Amino acid sequence: MGYNVKKGYWEWFFALPDGHEDIGGYDVVDFPGGLYAFAASKDAEEEATEETKASIRSWVEASGCFELSTSENDQAERYVMTHVTTPMGYHQSDIFVPIVAK
């Protein structure tokens, strides 16, 4: 799931098997892929996920070999994605921030 900044709404992504035709009226798009920096937040609440995103961005900036994906340095338009899971009584949020190699 990722928030499309230009369109102003959340997008859900599902992988379709080759030849799958009945998509229930949803749009089918090619996912651009690429590199993502990943971290898990123990809580899926907005404050916790924002702190985790900030930690990822700090790590990327300090890495020396990666930078955050922008429209200036990445040919694909990619957004931060999340995957919310609920193991062991809390709401884990896996966060993926698009990056590029320097």
N, C-alpha and C positions, 0 to 999 in steps of 0.2 A: 504494500500500500504506500502511496506517495502523494504528497500535496502538489498539484500542478499550479504553480504560481501564476502563470499566464492565464490559465482558464479559471482560476479561483475555486477549484474543488479538488476533493480527494479522488484518487484513481486507484482501483484495485487491479492487481496483475495476477493472472492465472496462466500457467503453461498449458498449451493445447497440444495434444498428440497430432502427428502428421495426418493429414486427411480428414481431420475433424471438421464437420460442416455445420452442425446445429449448435449455434452459440447463443440462442435465445434472444436475439436482437441486439446483443452487445457489439461494440466495435472491436475489430481485431487489428492490432498494430504490431509491428516488429519492435521488440525491446532492444534498445541500443547496447546493453551490456556495459562492459568497461570495469575499471577498478573502483572499489568501494572500501573505505575504512569502516570497520565494524566495532561496536561495543554493545554490551547488554546493560540495561537499566533494570534494577530490581523492581522498581515500581513504574507502572505505565502512566502515572499521573503526569500532567504537563510540566510541573516544576522539575521532577526527577529526569524526565526525558530531555528537557532543555539543558540541564546540567551535564548530562551525558553527551549531548551534541556539542556543547562548549568544550568538553574534555577531548572529544575526537578532533575538533578543529584545532585545539592547542597542540595536540600530538602531531597533526599533519604539518602545521606551521613549523614545529621544532624538528621535524624529521630530516630536513635538508634534501630529501629526494622526492618528496611529493608536494603537491599543492591542491587546494580545493578546486573542483571543477567549476569553471565559469564559461559564459558564452564566448569569452575572448580566447580561452586556452583549450577548449574541448569542442570538437565538431558535433558531438551529440548533445542534445538538451536533456540533462538528467537532474533529478531531484532527490532529496533525502527520502529514504524509504524506511518504514518500520514494519516489524512483524511482532504482534502481541501474542504471548503465550501465557498460560496460567499454571505453572508447576508449583507444587508444594505450598499452596495457600496464598501466594502473592502473584501479582501481575507483572511478569517480566516483559520488557519491551526490547527487542533486538533492533538496533538502529544502524542504518547503512548510509554513509555520507559519500557522495561521489567525489573521487579524486583523480588526478592525473600525475604521471611521472614528470619530473622536471627535465 
